[in-house]
């Protein structure tokens, strides 16, 4: 499995800034979240004690969809995120598409974050598994990312933000098509040490702080599927295929270190 360094997309910071703004919007979890323990969730149903579904607002910016709670679903031990043209409460915040986002109610600190997922193949989309905190939690913006871009699902993009500073994108050639089946994706976040990314149990990338300080604040675990707008150079142009797009997740796991 080869690893290649990607040049930082100029509009990536603007894209993720939409998350920062959105998490202060109505519907976001309260800032006084607890620090969560280790867990395994096999997605046999909606665990309202651990997760919540974004609903009735948009992350804004280049996120060209409004979140609908009913676009997060469970069936047969799988959690799915839909992307389609259904209308949203309040008109999808002026966005033409509706999509799903799933987030923890608690914040999580150093440890191993894992999921088994199948991504969407469609230019202009992002299938994600990541951690985030920011002003809505009374903290600086820290984030650690795993993203599958629908324009090329044989690659994974990783990144991190510390106090709002990103620009650490790296593109990893997977050696398989992430949209054709389930695979395991994980990262380990070590206190004062490294962030290590894994695919199917194999270490594929490491950041040790040499390109900028690593995150230090507890973060929410998040998954979403969304179409971009105005970032064709990064994601490729999005064209709705005429039928809903769905990313699926078999399980998620967090092990506290």
Residue pairs with C-beta under 8 A, 6 or more apart in sequence:
1 172
1 173
1 174
1 175
1 199
1 202
1 204
2 173
3 170
3 172
3 173
3 204
3 205
4 170
4 171
4 172
4 173
5 170
5 171
6 157
6 169
6 170
6 171
7 169
8 166
8 167
8 168
8 169
9 169
9 231
9 233
9 234
10 233
11 62
11 230
11 231
11 233
11 234
12 159
12 166
12 167
12 169
12 231
12 234
13 166
13 167
14 61
14 62
15 61
15 62
15 63
15 228
15 231
15 234
16 143
16 161
16 166
17 61
18 58
18 59
18 60
18 61
18 62
18 63
19 59
19 63
19 132
19 134
19 143
20 134
20 135
20 141
20 164
21 59
21 60
21 61
22 28
22 57
22 58
22 59
22 60
22 63
23 132
23 134
23 135
23 136
23 137
24 134
24 135
24 136
25 57
26 56
26 57
27 54
27 55
27 56
27 57
27 67
28 136
29 52
29 103
29 105
29 136
29 220
31 136
31 137
31 138
33 105
33 106
33 107
33 137
33 220
34 106
34 107
35 106
35 107
35 108
35 109
35 218
36 50
36 104
36 106
36 107
36 108
36 254
37 256
38 111
38 254
38 255
38 256
39 50
39 253
39 254
40 251
40 252
40 253
41 47
41 50
41 51
41 251
41 252
41 253
42 77
42 250
42 251
43 74
43 77
43 78
43 79
43 249
43 250
43 251
43 252
44 74
44 77
45 74
46 53
46 72
46 74
49 105
50 104
50 105
50 106
51 102
51 103
51 104
51 105
52 102
52 103
52 104
52 105
53 67
53 69
53 72
53 100
53 101
53 102
54 67
54 69
54 100
54 101
54 102
54 103
54 224
55 67
55 68
55 69
55 89
56 66
56 67
56 68
56 69
56 88
56 89
56 90
57 66
57 67
57 90
57 93
58 65
58 66
58 67
58 92
58 93
58 94
58 95
59 67
59 101
59 226
60 93
62 228
62 229
62 230
62 231
63 95
63 226
63 228
63 229
64 95
64 96
64 97
64 226
64 227
64 228
64 229
64 238
65 83
65 92
65 95
65 96
65 97
65 98
65 99
65 226
65 227
66 88
66 90
66 91
66 92
66 93
66 94
66 95
66 97
66 98
66 99
67 88
67 98
67 99
67 100
67 101
67 224
68 86
68 88
68 89
68 92
68 98
68 99
68 100
71 81
71 82
71 83
71 84
71 86
71 98
71 99
71 100
72 79
72 80
72 81
72 82
72 100
72 101
72 102
73 79
73 80
73 82
73 100
74 80
77 250
78 248
78 249
78 250
79 102
79 223
79 248
79 249
80 100
80 246
80 247
80 248
80 249
81 99
81 100
81 101
81 102
81 127
81 223
81 224
81 225
81 246
81 247
81 248
81 249
82 98
82 99
82 100
82 225
82 244
82 245
82 246
83 97
83 98
83 99
83 100
83 120
83 125
83 225
83 226
83 227
83 244
83 245
83 246
84 97
84 98
84 99
84 240
84 243
84 244
84 245
85 96
85 97
85 98
85 240
86 98
87 98
88 95
88 98
92 98
97 227
97 240
99 224
99 225
99 226
99 227
100 224
100 225
101 222
101 223
101 224
101 225
101 226
102 222
102 223
102 224
103 220
103 221
103 222
103 223
104 220
104 221
104 222
106 220
107 133
107 137
107 218
107 219
107 220
108 131
108 218
108 219
108 220
108 221
108 254
108 256
109 218
109 256
110 189
110 190
110 191
110 256
110 257
111 188
111 189
111 254
111 255
111 256
111 257
112 186
112 187
112 188
112 189
112 253
112 254
112 255
112 257
113 129
113 131
113 144
113 186
113 187
113 188
113 189
113 221
113 253
113 254
114 184
114 185
114 186
114 198
114 252
114 253
114 254
114 255
115 129
115 184
115 185
115 186
115 223
115 249
115 250
115 251
115 252
115 253
116 182
116 183
116 184
116 185
116 249
116 250
116 251
117 127
117 129
117 178
117 182
117 183
117 185
117 223
117 247
117 248
117 249
117 250
118 178
118 179
118 180
118 181
118 182
118 183
118 247
118 248
118 249
119 127
119 148
119 150
119 153
119 178
119 179
119 247
120 127
120 148
120 150
120 153
120 179
120 225
120 245
120 246
120 247
121 150
121 153
121 177
121 179
122 150
122 238
122 239
122 241
122 245
123 150
123 151
123 235
123 236
123 237
123 238
123 239
124 150
124 151
124 227
124 228
124 232
124 235
124 236
124 237
124 238
124 239
125 149
125 150
125 225
125 226
125 227
125 228
125 235
125 238
125 245
126 147
126 148
126 149
126 150
126 224
126 225
126 226
126 228
126 235
127 147
127 148
127 150
127 178
127 225
127 247
128 145
128 146
128 147
128 148
128 222
128 223
128 224
128 225
129 146
129 185
129 221
129 222
129 223
129 249
129 252
130 143
130 144
130 145
130 146
130 147
130 221
130 222
130 223
131 142
131 143
131 144
131 189
131 219
131 220
131 221
131 222
132 141
132 142
132 143
132 219
132 220
132 222
133 139
133 140
133 141
133 142
133 143
133 217
133 218
133 219
133 220
134 140
134 141
134 142
135 141
137 217
137 220
139 217
139 218
140 162
140 163
140 164
140 217
141 161
141 163
141 164
142 160
142 161
142 162
142 163
142 215
142 216
142 217
142 219
143 159
143 160
143 161
143 166
143 215
143 219
144 159
144 160
144 187
144 189
144 195
144 215
144 219
145 157
145 158
145 159
145 160
146 156
146 157
146 158
146 185
146 187
146 197
147 156
147 157
147 158
147 159
148 155
148 156
148 157
148 178
148 179
149 155
149 157
149 234
149 235
149 236
150 179
150 235
150 236
151 235
151 236
153 177
153 178
153 179
153 180
154 173
154 174
154 175
154 176
154 177
154 178
155 171
155 172
155 173
155 174
156 171
156 172
156 174
156 178
156 185
156 197
156 199
156 204
157 169
157 170
157 171
157 172
158 169
158 170
158 172
158 187
158 197
158 205
159 166
159 168
159 169
159 170
160 166
160 168
160 195
160 207
160 214
160 215
161 168
161 215
162 212
162 213
162 214
162 215
162 216
163 213
165 212
167 212
168 207
168 211
168 212
170 205
172 197
172 199
172 204
172 205
174 183
174 199
176 183
182 248
182 250
183 199
183 200
184 198
184 199
184 200
184 201
185 197
185 198
185 199
186 197
186 198
186 199
187 195
187 196
187 197
187 198
188 194
188 195
188 196
188 198
188 257
189 195
189 214
189 215
189 257
190 196
190 257
191 257
193 208
193 214
194 206
194 207
194 208
194 209
194 214
195 206
195 207
195 214
195 215
196 203
196 205
196 206
197 203
197 204
197 205
197 206
198 204
207 214
208 214
221 252
221 254
223 247
223 249
223 252
225 245
225 246
225 247
227 238
227 240
228 234
228 235
228 238
229 238
